[in-house]
């Protein structure tokens, strides 16, 4: 029988317990500034295999390796001048870089899913930083939810999806950004592989370039995490760019709504909407309604990441009704 999942507090004892469990090859969910990650030591094939098993994640979908500092990242991957510039501008923070692997990188093969590149991030959240520093090793950490379902921005979301499948959850409260990191590749040219918590406009400004978010990947060979079409999905159908809810649907607005209705942001603030998105989808997915109707969201700034997640949430489900990517 699988032991119960521990709930840890983000104090010195909780951080120490999380690090001990990780070093023992166990899985621990912890908060980053974006969403809760499901951590396992990235150099241990058994821990990485456990991540895939706990999530029900397909083995062709690579993971993000989280590290505490840039020196650790440089030992794992080759950094071009452009990658160094982006790291200097946005790390720690909600940006993941996809970079060529170095010889002797030490990562378990499952982290990269057989690719010659690796997705790396230095998270800014203090709890995540303390865990990584205490562990002293790279930690693979996709979102801490069953594969393809709504990403978790609170510890209770993790427990709802993975209780009994993982060793512990480090409860650090709500994640302030609320959508996953922006994934950027720099070779052979800079491009955004997944929109996220850092806007394309900010990245482009740092590079002196005009960048746009990449498209949803339609096949089964992603080059970075979070690219498959059906992803971040509630159990109920999601209808986008709606002007009103149909019979049986619940309304999710953007902007002012009447008392008792739901909105991502009363003030039409995209940062607030991003922070609320997954928490709101979790909440609405539990109701008696048959579907979720979502108001149009501007496709600028963080709106690009919100629309990306909503498009994947609304995508047709694979056979059997279960999304395929986590």
KEDO-885715 format. One record per residue (C-alpha): x, y, z; residue in one letter; residue number from 1. Coordinates in pm, 1 decimal. Layout:
<sites>
+----------+----------+----------+------+-----+
!       px !       py !       pz ! type ! seq !
+----------+----------+----------+------+-----+
!        X !        Y !        Z !    A ! NUM !
...
+----------+----------+----------+------+-----+
</sites>
This chain:
<sites>
+----------+----------+----------+------+-----+
!       px !       py !       pz ! type ! seq !
+----------+----------+----------+------+-----+
!      0.0 !      0.0 !      0.0 !    X !   1 !
!    130.5 !    343.6 !    -99.0 !    X !   2 !
!    211.6 !    560.9 !    207.5 !    X !   3 !
!      4.6 !    874.1 !    254.8 !    X !   4 !
!    142.2 !   1191.3 !     99.3 !    X !   5 !
!    298.7 !   1417.7 !    362.2 !    X !   6 !
!    206.5 !   1786.1 !    381.1 !    X !   7 !
!    518.0 !   1985.6 !    469.0 !    X !   8 !
!    539.3 !   2344.4 !    590.0 !    X !   9 !
!    790.8 !   2577.8 !    419.7 !    X !  10 !
!   1005.1 !   2626.4 !    730.6 !    X !  11 !
!   1352.9 !   2489.8 !    798.4 !    X !  12 !
!   1220.1 !   2149.8 !    906.2 !    X !  13 !
!    992.2 !   2120.1 !    604.9 !    X !  14 !
!   1269.2 !   2217.3 !    361.7 !    X !  15 !
!   1504.8 !   1967.4 !    524.0 !    X !  16 !
!   1245.2 !   1690.0 !    507.3 !    X !  17 !
!   1172.2 !   1767.3 !    139.9 !    X !  18 !
!   1542.3 !   1756.2 !     55.7 !    X !  19 !
!   1592.2 !   1428.6 !    243.2 !    X !  20 !
!   1301.4 !   1266.7 !     56.6 !    X !  21 !
!   1431.3 !   1390.6 !   -278.8 !    X !  22 !
!   1783.8 !   1262.8 !   -212.6 !    X !  23 !
!   1630.0 !    924.7 !   -122.1 !    X !  24 !
!   1475.0 !    905.3 !   -469.5 !    X !  25 !
!   1122.9 !   1004.6 !   -362.0 !    X !  26 !
!    895.8 !   1259.2 !   -532.1 !    X !  27 !
!    815.0 !   1591.3 !   -365.1 !    X !  28 !
!    589.3 !   1864.9 !   -503.0 !    X !  29 !
!    701.7 !   2218.7 !   -426.1 !    X !  30 !
!    590.4 !   2568.6 !   -526.6 !    X !  31 !
!    768.2 !   2779.0 !   -783.6 !    X !  32 !
!    656.6 !   3126.6 !   -884.2 !    X !  33 !
!    474.1 !   2971.5 !  -1182.9 !    X !  34 !
!    302.8 !   2648.1 !  -1068.0 !    X !  35 !
!    379.1 !   2362.0 !   -829.0 !    X !  36 !
!    646.3 !   2130.6 !   -968.7 !    X !  37 !
!    668.3 !   1755.4 !   -910.3 !    X !  38 !
!   1031.8 !   1715.6 !   -814.4 !    X !  39 !
!   1261.4 !   1417.7 !   -848.2 !    X !  40 !
!   1642.4 !   1411.5 !   -858.6 !    X !  41 !
!   1729.3 !   1463.3 !  -1225.6 !    X !  42 !
!   2039.4 !   1243.4 !  -1212.9 !    X !  43 !
!   1849.5 !    938.8 !  -1079.7 !    X !  44 !
!   1680.5 !    726.9 !  -1347.7 !    X !  45 !
!   1451.8 !    570.9 !  -1086.0 !    X !  46 !
!   1328.8 !    908.3 !   -961.0 !    X !  47 !
!   1273.1 !   1035.7 !  -1315.7 !    X !  48 !
!   1083.8 !    718.0 !  -1406.7 !    X !  49 !
!    869.2 !    771.4 !  -1097.3 !    X !  50 !
!    774.0 !   1120.0 !  -1218.3 !    X !  51 !
!    644.1 !    977.0 !  -1546.7 !    X !  52 !
!    458.4 !    700.6 !  -1362.4 !    X !  53 !
!    299.1 !    926.8 !  -1100.8 !    X !  54 !
!    173.3 !   1168.9 !  -1364.9 !    X !  55 !
!     87.3 !    910.2 !  -1630.3 !    X !  56 !
!    305.9 !   1119.8 !  -1859.6 !    X !  57 !
!    416.6 !    985.9 !  -2200.2 !    X !  58 !
!    787.9 !    909.5 !  -2210.5 !    X !  59 !
!    845.4 !   1116.8 !  -2525.9 !    X !  60 !
!    754.1 !   1439.6 !  -2344.4 !    X !  61 !
!   1073.5 !   1589.8 !  -2190.3 !    X !  62 !
!   1102.1 !   1743.0 !  -1844.5 !    X !  63 !
!   1242.7 !   2071.7 !  -1715.7 !    X !  64 !
!   1549.6 !   2042.3 !  -1494.9 !    X !  65 !
!   1550.5 !   2303.9 !  -1217.5 !    X !  66 !
!   1883.6 !   2421.9 !  -1076.5 !    X !  67 !
!   1983.2 !   2660.1 !   -800.9 !    X !  68 !
!   2237.0 !   2870.1 !   -991.7 !    X !  69 !
!   2388.6 !   2950.0 !  -1327.8 !    X !  70 !
!   2714.4 !   2764.9 !  -1260.1 !    X !  71 !
!   2517.7 !   2441.5 !  -1221.3 !    X !  72 !
!   2328.9 !   2512.6 !  -1543.2 !    X !  73 !
!   2655.3 !   2574.0 !  -1730.6 !    X !  74 !
!   2786.2 !   2232.3 !  -1622.0 !    X !  75 !
!   2483.5 !   2067.8 !  -1782.0 !    X !  76 !
!   2442.7 !   2262.7 !  -2107.1 !    X !  77 !
!   2628.6 !   2481.6 !  -2355.8 !    X !  78 !
!   2537.5 !   2850.5 !  -2329.1 !    X !  79 !
!   2570.2 !   3072.4 !  -2635.1 !    X !  80 !
!   2618.9 !   3446.7 !  -2592.9 !    X !  81 !
!   2244.8 !   3492.0 !  -2646.5 !    X !  82 !
!   2159.2 !   3231.1 !  -2384.5 !    X !  83 !
!   2395.2 !   3400.8 !  -2139.8 !    X !  84 !
!   2223.6 !   3733.9 !  -2206.7 !    X !  85 !
!   1879.3 !   3587.1 !  -2144.6 !    X !  86 !
!   1995.3 !   3413.3 !  -1827.1 !    X !  87 !
!   2144.5 !   3740.0 !  -1700.1 !    X !  88 !
!   1822.0 !   3926.2 !  -1775.7 !    X !  89 !
!   1558.8 !   3680.3 !  -1654.5 !    X !  90 !
!   1704.6 !   3423.4 !  -1413.8 !    X !  91 !
!   1593.4 !   3349.7 !  -1151.2 !    X !  92 !
!   1245.6 !   3374.4 !  -1297.4 !    X !  93 !
!    969.7 !   3223.9 !  -1512.6 !    X !  94 !
!   1185.5 !   3145.6 !  -1817.7 !    X !  95 !
!   1313.8 !   2805.6 !  -1932.2 !    X !  96 !
!   1601.7 !   2780.6 !  -2180.0 !    X !  97 !
!   1635.8 !   2484.7 !  -2417.5 !    X !  98 !
!   2009.2 !   2434.1 !  -2471.1 !    X !  99 !
!   2251.1 !   2175.2 !  -2615.9 !    X ! 100 !
!   2364.8 !   1915.7 !  -2363.3 !    X ! 101 !
!   2726.4 !   1894.7 !  -2255.4 !    X ! 102 !
!   2920.3 !   1568.7 !  -2252.9 !    X ! 103 !
!   2909.1 !   1420.2 !  -1906.1 !    X ! 104 !
!   2601.3 !   1619.8 !  -1805.6 !    X ! 105 !
!   2491.3 !   1343.8 !  -1569.4 !    X ! 106 !
!   2117.1 !   1375.0 !  -1623.2 !    X ! 107 !
!   1902.3 !   1064.4 !  -1642.4 !    X ! 108 !
!   1798.2 !    992.4 !  -2003.4 !    X ! 109 !
!   1430.3 !   1036.6 !  -1919.3 !    X ! 110 !
!   1479.3 !   1405.6 !  -1842.5 !    X ! 111 !
!   1551.7 !   1487.1 !  -2207.1 !    X ! 112 !
!   1335.5 !   1210.7 !  -2360.0 !    X ! 113 !
!   1624.1 !   1118.4 !  -2588.7 !    X ! 114 !
!   1683.4 !   1469.2 !  -2723.3 !    X ! 115 !
!   2027.8 !   1629.5 !  -2755.1 !    X ! 116 !
!   1897.7 !   1935.3 !  -2573.2 !    X ! 117 !
!   1777.9 !   2000.9 !  -2219.6 !    X ! 118 !
!   1520.7 !   2242.7 !  -2076.2 !    X ! 119 !
!   1673.8 !   2432.6 !  -1780.7 !    X ! 120 !
!   1532.5 !   2683.7 !  -1535.3 !    X ! 121 !
!   1636.9 !   2869.0 !  -1220.0 !    X ! 122 !
!   1312.2 !   2943.9 !  -1033.7 !    X ! 123 !
!   1273.7 !   3264.9 !   -836.4 !    X ! 124 !
!   1034.8 !   3140.5 !   -566.7 !    X ! 125 !
!   1216.3 !   3141.7 !   -230.4 !    X ! 126 !
!   1082.0 !   2798.6 !   -129.1 !    X ! 127 !
!   1199.7 !   2642.2 !   -455.7 !    X ! 128 !
!   1538.5 !   2810.6 !   -420.9 !    X ! 129 !
!   1582.2 !   2677.8 !    -67.0 !    X ! 130 !
!   1490.6 !   2323.6 !   -172.8 !    X ! 131 !
!   1733.9 !   2328.3 !   -465.8 !    X ! 132 !
!   2013.2 !   2472.1 !   -255.2 !    X ! 133 !
!   1955.8 !   2212.0 !     16.3 !    X ! 134 !
!   1944.2 !   1921.7 !   -231.5 !    X ! 135 !
!   2252.6 !   2042.8 !   -420.1 !    X ! 136 !
!   2155.8 !   1862.0 !   -741.3 !    X ! 137 !
!   1937.7 !   1932.4 !  -1046.8 !    X ! 138 !
!   1572.5 !   1850.6 !   -983.8 !    X ! 139 !
!   1341.3 !   1749.1 !  -1268.5 !    X ! 140 !
!   1003.2 !   1905.4 !  -1199.7 !    X ! 141 !
!    711.2 !   1910.3 !  -1442.8 !    X ! 142 !
!    381.7 !   2045.8 !  -1315.6 !    X ! 143 !
!    252.9 !   1844.4 !  -1018.6 !    X ! 144 !
!    -70.6 !   1716.4 !  -1171.2 !    X ! 145 !
!   -192.3 !   1408.9 !  -1358.8 !    X ! 146 !
!    -76.1 !   1427.3 !  -1719.2 !    X ! 147 !
!   -266.3 !   1674.9 !  -1930.3 !    X ! 148 !
!   -493.1 !   1800.8 !  -1653.9 !    X ! 149 !
!   -510.7 !   2149.2 !  -1500.5 !    X ! 150 !
!   -178.9 !   2261.3 !  -1355.4 !    X ! 151 !
!   -166.1 !   2319.8 !   -978.5 !    X ! 152 !
!   -113.6 !   2663.5 !   -827.1 !    X ! 153 !
!   -199.3 !   2557.7 !   -469.5 !    X ! 154 !
!    -98.8 !   2260.6 !   -256.7 !    X ! 155 !
!   -460.7 !   2142.7 !   -242.8 !    X ! 156 !
!   -461.2 !   2112.8 !   -623.3 !    X ! 157 !
!   -160.6 !   1879.2 !   -598.0 !    X ! 158 !
!   -326.2 !   1666.3 !   -332.2 !    X ! 159 !
!   -647.1 !   1643.3 !   -534.6 !    X ! 160 !
!   -458.8 !   1495.4 !   -829.0 !    X ! 161 !
!   -160.8 !   1307.9 !   -685.0 !    X ! 162 !
!   -237.6 !   1214.7 !   -323.1 !    X ! 163 !
!    -93.0 !    873.2 !   -246.7 !    X ! 164 !
!    123.6 !    874.5 !   -560.1 !    X ! 165 !
!    400.9 !   1101.6 !   -427.3 !    X ! 166 !
!    590.1 !   1125.8 !    -99.8 !    X ! 167 !
!    516.7 !   1484.2 !     -0.6 !    X ! 168 !
!    389.4 !   1829.6 !    -90.6 !    X ! 169 !
!    567.4 !   2136.7 !     39.4 !    X ! 170 !
!    283.4 !   2384.5 !     95.2 !    X ! 171 !
!    409.7 !   2731.7 !     10.5 !    X ! 172 !
!     71.9 !   2887.6 !    -64.5 !    X ! 173 !
!    -50.4 !   3017.3 !   -398.6 !    X ! 174 !
!    191.1 !   3059.1 !   -690.0 !    X ! 175 !
!    202.0 !   3430.4 !   -780.7 !    X ! 176 !
!    256.3 !   3400.6 !  -1158.9 !    X ! 177 !
!      6.1 !   3120.4 !  -1208.4 !    X ! 178 !
!    107.1 !   2989.7 !  -1553.4 !    X ! 179 !
!    411.8 !   2784.7 !  -1646.1 !    X ! 180 !
!    743.8 !   2930.5 !  -1753.0 !    X ! 181 !
!    805.6 !   3065.9 !  -2099.8 !    X ! 182 !
!   1026.5 !   2821.5 !  -2291.1 !    X ! 183 !
!   1288.8 !   2977.1 !  -2519.1 !    X ! 184 !
!   1531.8 !   2817.3 !  -2763.7 !    X ! 185 !
!   1829.3 !   3019.6 !  -2889.0 !    X ! 186 !
!   1983.3 !   2784.8 !  -3145.9 !    X ! 187 !
!   1994.2 !   2837.6 !  -3441.1 !    X ! 188 !
!   1779.4 !   3147.6 !  -3384.2 !    X ! 189 !
!   1580.8 !   3272.7 !  -3083.3 !    X ! 190 !
!   1223.5 !   3147.2 !  -3072.3 !    X ! 191 !
!    957.6 !   3088.4 !  -2812.2 !    X ! 192 !
!    856.9 !   2723.7 !  -2787.4 !    X ! 193 !
!    588.1 !   2780.9 !  -2524.2 !    X ! 194 !
!    427.8 !   3104.6 !  -2409.8 !    X ! 195 !
!    436.5 !   3150.1 !  -2034.7 !    X ! 196 !
!    489.9 !   3374.2 !  -1736.6 !    X ! 197 !
!    746.6 !   3594.6 !  -1912.1 !    X ! 198 !
!    605.6 !   3780.7 !  -2210.0 !    X ! 199 !
!    743.6 !   3754.4 !  -2563.0 !    X ! 200 !
!    762.5 !   4132.3 !  -2564.0 !    X ! 201 !
!    996.3 !   4135.0 !  -2262.1 !    X ! 202 !
!   1222.7 !   3869.3 !  -2412.1 !    X ! 203 !
!   1228.8 !   4043.6 !  -2747.2 !    X ! 204 !
!   1313.5 !   4375.6 !  -2585.5 !    X ! 205 !
!   1609.7 !   4216.7 !  -2403.8 !    X ! 206 !
!   1740.0 !   4079.9 !  -2734.8 !    X ! 207 !
!   1644.4 !   4377.5 !  -2952.3 !    X ! 208 !
!   1420.9 !   4149.7 !  -3158.9 !    X ! 209 !
!   1050.9 !   4103.8 !  -3234.2 !    X ! 210 !
!    958.1 !   3759.1 !  -3103.1 !    X ! 211 !
!    627.0 !   3578.1 !  -3117.6 !    X ! 212 !
!    508.1 !   3276.0 !  -2923.0 !    X ! 213 !
!    539.7 !   2944.9 !  -3105.8 !    X ! 214 !
!    239.3 !   2745.0 !  -3226.9 !    X ! 215 !
!     80.7 !   2447.3 !  -3057.2 !    X ! 216 !
!    261.8 !   2131.6 !  -3166.3 !    X ! 217 !
!     21.5 !   1898.6 !  -3346.5 !    X ! 218 !
!    229.4 !   1579.9 !  -3352.0 !    X ! 219 !
!    372.4 !   1349.1 !  -3087.6 !    X ! 220 !
!    736.1 !   1464.1 !  -3100.3 !    X ! 221 !
!    766.5 !   1773.9 !  -2881.1 !    X ! 222 !
!   1101.9 !   1949.3 !  -2855.7 !    X ! 223 !
!   1019.5 !   2099.6 !  -2515.2 !    X ! 224 !
!    771.1 !   2037.7 !  -2232.4 !    X ! 225 !
!    411.0 !   2154.1 !  -2260.7 !    X ! 226 !
!    382.1 !   2159.0 !  -2639.8 !    X ! 227 !
!    123.6 !   1890.2 !  -2709.7 !    X ! 228 !
!   -216.4 !   1999.0 !  -2830.4 !    X ! 229 !
!   -438.3 !   1865.2 !  -2551.4 !    X ! 230 !
!   -301.4 !   1990.8 !  -2222.1 !    X ! 231 !
!   -396.7 !   2179.7 !  -1902.8 !    X ! 232 !
!   -746.7 !   2036.1 !  -1947.1 !    X ! 233 !
!  -1046.5 !   2030.0 !  -1711.5 !    X ! 234 !
!  -1274.4 !   1726.6 !  -1725.9 !    X ! 235 !
!  -1552.2 !   1947.9 !  -1866.4 !    X ! 236 !
!  -1546.0 !   2096.1 !  -2219.9 !    X ! 237 !
!  -1407.8 !   2449.2 !  -2254.7 !    X ! 238 !
!  -1554.8 !   2691.9 !  -2512.6 !    X ! 239 !
!  -1337.7 !   2991.3 !  -2599.1 !    X ! 240 !
!  -1409.6 !   3349.9 !  -2712.1 !    X ! 241 !
!  -1765.0 !   3320.7 !  -2587.7 !    X ! 242 !
!  -1996.3 !   3619.2 !  -2550.2 !    X ! 243 !
!  -2228.3 !   3444.3 !  -2303.0 !    X ! 244 !
!  -2278.3 !   3105.8 !  -2141.6 !    X ! 245 !
!  -2505.6 !   2857.2 !  -2311.0 !    X ! 246 !
!  -2755.1 !   2639.7 !  -2122.3 !    X ! 247 !
!  -2563.0 !   2417.8 !  -1881.7 !    X ! 248 !
!  -2239.0 !   2617.1 !  -1905.5 !    X ! 249 !
!  -2074.4 !   2829.6 !  -1640.2 !    X ! 250 !
!  -1936.3 !   3170.3 !  -1741.9 !    X ! 251 !
!  -1572.4 !   3270.6 !  -1691.7 !    X ! 252 !
!  -1535.0 !   3635.8 !  -1775.5 !    X ! 253 !
!  -1252.0 !   3881.1 !  -1823.1 !    X ! 254 !
!  -1348.6 !   4216.1 !  -1678.2 !    X ! 255 !
!  -1639.8 !   4324.6 !  -1458.0 !    X ! 256 !
!  -1912.1 !   4065.8 !  -1392.7 !    X ! 257 !
!  -2223.4 !   4061.5 !  -1177.7 !    X ! 258 !
!  -2200.5 !   3947.3 !   -817.3 !    X ! 259 !
!  -2186.2 !   3568.8 !   -797.6 !    X ! 260 !
!  -2034.5 !   3528.4 !  -1145.9 !    X ! 261 !
!  -1674.8 !   3434.3 !  -1216.6 !    X ! 262 !
!  -1401.6 !   3643.9 !  -1377.5 !    X ! 263 !
!  -1029.7 !   3610.5 !  -1423.2 !    X ! 264 !
!   -990.5 !   3980.0 !  -1341.2 !    X ! 265 !
!  -1252.1 !   4241.5 !  -1264.9 !    X ! 266 !
!  -1006.4 !   4513.6 !  -1371.3 !    X ! 267 !
!   -898.4 !   4332.7 !  -1691.1 !    X ! 268 !
!   -545.5 !   4298.4 !  -1554.0 !    X ! 269 !
!   -361.6 !   4025.1 !  -1744.5 !    X ! 270 !
!   -116.5 !   3948.5 !  -1462.8 !    X ! 271 !
!   -407.3 !   3897.7 !  -1223.4 !    X ! 272 !
!   -586.3 !   3684.9 !  -1484.1 !    X ! 273 !
!   -279.7 !   3463.0 !  -1531.6 !    X ! 274 !
!   -242.4 !   3416.1 !  -1155.8 !    X ! 275 !
!   -611.2 !   3318.8 !  -1129.2 !    X ! 276 !
!   -641.1 !   3100.6 !  -1440.7 !    X ! 277 !
!   -563.8 !   2749.0 !  -1315.2 !    X ! 278 !
!   -717.4 !   2804.6 !   -972.5 !    X ! 279 !
!  -1038.2 !   2920.2 !  -1140.8 !    X ! 280 !
!  -1041.9 !   2624.0 !  -1380.1 !    X ! 281 !
!   -994.3 !   2385.1 !  -1087.6 !    X ! 282 !
!  -1286.0 !   2548.5 !   -905.8 !    X ! 283 !
!  -1521.6 !   2555.9 !  -1204.9 !    X ! 284 !
!  -1439.1 !   2198.7 !  -1301.5 !    X ! 285 !
!  -1597.8 !   2081.3 !   -975.0 !    X ! 286 !
!  -1938.8 !   2239.3 !  -1034.3 !    X ! 287 !
!  -2265.7 !   2084.6 !  -1158.1 !    X ! 288 !
!  -2248.3 !   2252.8 !  -1500.8 !    X ! 289 !
!  -2168.6 !   2068.7 !  -1824.3 !    X ! 290 !
!  -1909.0 !   2307.5 !  -1967.3 !    X ! 291 !
!  -1706.7 !   2626.4 !  -1920.7 !    X ! 292 !
!  -1758.3 !   2929.2 !  -2149.5 !    X ! 293 !
!  -1461.8 !   3168.3 !  -2146.8 !    X ! 294 !
!  -1468.5 !   3531.7 !  -2254.6 !    X ! 295 !
!  -1215.3 !   3659.6 !  -2512.0 !    X ! 296 !
!   -871.2 !   3742.8 !  -2368.4 !    X ! 297 !
!   -639.0 !   3999.7 !  -2533.3 !    X ! 298 !
!   -349.0 !   3819.8 !  -2701.5 !    X ! 299 !
!    -77.1 !   4058.4 !  -2587.0 !    X ! 300 !
!    170.9 !   4032.5 !  -2299.6 !    X ! 301 !
!     67.0 !   3759.5 !  -2056.0 !    X ! 302 !
!   -252.9 !   3723.7 !  -2257.5 !    X ! 303 !
!    -53.9 !   3511.1 !  -2503.7 !    X ! 304 !
!     21.4 !   3258.4 !  -2228.6 !    X ! 305 !
!   -338.4 !   3262.7 !  -2102.0 !    X ! 306 !
!   -473.6 !   3201.2 !  -2452.1 !    X ! 307 !
!   -215.8 !   2928.3 !  -2512.3 !    X ! 308 !
!   -332.2 !   2740.5 !  -2201.4 !    X ! 309 !
!   -698.6 !   2793.3 !  -2283.5 !    X ! 310 !
!   -653.7 !   2669.1 !  -2642.2 !    X ! 311 !
!   -490.2 !   2351.2 !  -2515.3 !    X ! 312 !
!   -757.5 !   2310.5 !  -2246.6 !    X ! 313 !
!  -1023.8 !   2336.3 !  -2517.7 !    X ! 314 !
!   -849.0 !   2105.5 !  -2767.6 !    X ! 315 !
!  -1015.3 !   1775.4 !  -2862.8 !    X ! 316 !
!   -914.5 !   1498.4 !  -2622.5 !    X ! 317 !
!   -724.1 !   1190.0 !  -2741.2 !    X ! 318 !
!   -913.4 !    863.3 !  -2771.3 !    X ! 319 !
!  -1057.4 !    764.0 !  -2437.3 !    X ! 320 !
!  -1104.7 !   1124.8 !  -2329.7 !    X ! 321 !
!   -776.7 !   1160.9 !  -2139.1 !    X ! 322 !
!   -529.9 !   1432.8 !  -2242.3 !    X ! 323 !
!   -188.1 !   1297.7 !  -2328.5 !    X ! 324 !
!     61.4 !   1553.6 !  -2200.6 !    X ! 325 !
!    147.9 !   1669.1 !  -1851.0 !    X ! 326 !
+----------+----------+----------+------+-----+
</sites>
